[in-house]
Amino acid sequence: VIDRPILLDRNENQYGPAPGCLDVLRETKLQELSLYSRDYERKVKSKLSQRLAEDLNLPEDCILLSYGSEDMLKQAIHCYLKPGEKILIPDFSWWYYKSVASEVDGQSIEYPIEERDNRFAHNINEIVKLLKIHQPKILLIASPNNPTGNSFPQEDLRALLKQAPETLVILDEAYKGFTDEEVDSTQLVNVSDTLLVLRTFSKLYALAGARIGYACAGKRLSRLTTFSTRYLGYNLLSEKLAMAALDSADYYDEVRRRTVAERERYQREFNGLQDWKTYDSDANFLLVKIPEESKASLKHWMQKRRIALKFFDEERLSSYVRITVGTEAQNDILLSAVKEFAELPNPVETILRR
Ligand SMILES: Cc1ncc(COP(=O)(O)O)c(C=O)c1O
């Protein structure tokens, strides 16, 4: 039996964390929670930052920890963007970028993410042009981008970093880990000292509720390092969960394999519906274009079945729906609800009657 509601609207990982995370919860002694960390005495932020530094082969002081990557994004923008200064963000993007920039009275300038056949793509020439015109303080790149699902090619990133040596480049990699072709961008902090790579345990590692993320920071970002470092430590339980996740590579390889297979199934099935179109994605969700006139009725149809999908309020996204890849069983339910909907002779009228 599948629990309802089926939540496919916020790109959470429905496969759940590795069993090793449950062992952490079982084995943590209550008494441990009453203590602050003493890791600063060893001149490191924490055991997790040390572990990540070892895994990524970076100095520990490049690794910053945060309450999810949302938190590090906010800290970086609050730390560097002054009122009236500009931040370049993708036009199709996570709404939160603009919202944080406006908290500090920054000015958001959008660069286009272009639709090319059945995928979206960044246009590096356009970004370079806008960098020259606007001289922004911050350039934000999400790879894979939410909601379009496309990655930013590594060679373009290297080229861009060369073009923008004075710009803080924030690379949001929240959805890293859901493709077979992975490159490690964290190593670029060795060549670009104004690069900040944001990572999270929320998506691939399925620890969104534990609120734990990290960043790799280039050497010139020492102001952010000081700003974000917590003398009394971080959330001990979340850190232990993150380390148990890092120890469970086989489990997450399997999550990746199943997510990719299910994402491909979604694409085949949705593309088979009249006037539905999907876009290639490297993330655990798909952006789907649907006939605009069926949006309200589809929303209603899904709500009645207690299946949550992401519909957008923004004008330019009004004929798209973003669907998180769930477990096989959840996806079966979603797909049969969608097919039933698509086969209705006149969805709008029928739905008013049901
Ligand atoms: C593009 C993107 N970046 C970052 C986040 C933040 O995730 P968290 O704060 O859980 O790490 C999200 C959440 O959905 C997201 O869509």
The ligand as an SDF file (V2000), in Angstrom:
LIG
                    3D

 16 16  0  0  0  0  0  0  0  0999 V2000
   18.0900   24.5060   -7.2370 C   0  0  0  0  0  0  0  0  0  0  0  0
   18.0080   24.2800   -5.7610 C   0  0  0  0  0  0  0  0  0  0  0  0
   19.0600   24.6390   -5.0090 N   0  0  0  0  0  0  0  0  0  0  0  0
   19.0590   24.4730   -3.6800 C   0  0  0  0  0  0  0  0  0  0  0  0
   17.9560   23.9210   -3.0410 C   0  0  0  0  0  0  0  0  0  0  0  0
   18.0070   23.8620   -1.5470 C   0  0  0  0  0  0  0  0  0  0  0  0
   18.0360   22.6270   -1.0020 O   0  0  0  0  0  0  0  0  0  0  0  0
   18.5260   22.4050    0.4980 P   0  0  0  0  0  0  0  0  0  0  0  0
   18.4310   23.7130    1.2380 O   0  0  0  0  0  0  0  0  0  0  0  0
   17.6070   21.3980    1.0290 O   0  0  0  0  0  0  0  0  0  0  0  0
   19.9320   21.9470    0.4070 O   0  0  0  0  0  0  0  0  0  0  0  0
   16.8260   23.5350   -3.7750 C   0  0  0  0  0  0  0  0  0  0  0  0
   15.6580   22.9520   -3.1120 C   0  0  0  0  0  0  0  0  0  0  0  0
   14.7360   22.4550   -3.6860 O   0  0  0  0  0  0  0  0  0  0  0  0
   16.8630   23.7390   -5.1760 C   0  0  0  0  0  0  0  0  0  0  0  0
   15.8160   23.4050   -5.9520 O   0  0  0  0  0  0  0  0  0  0  0  0
  1  2  1  0
  2  3  1  0
  2 15  2  0
  3  4  2  0
  4  5  1  0
  5  6  1  0
  5 12  2  0
  6  7  1  0
  7  8  1  0
  8  9  2  0
  8 10  1  0
  8 11  1  0
 12 13  1  0
 12 15  1  0
 13 14  2  0
 15 16  1  0
M  END
$$$$
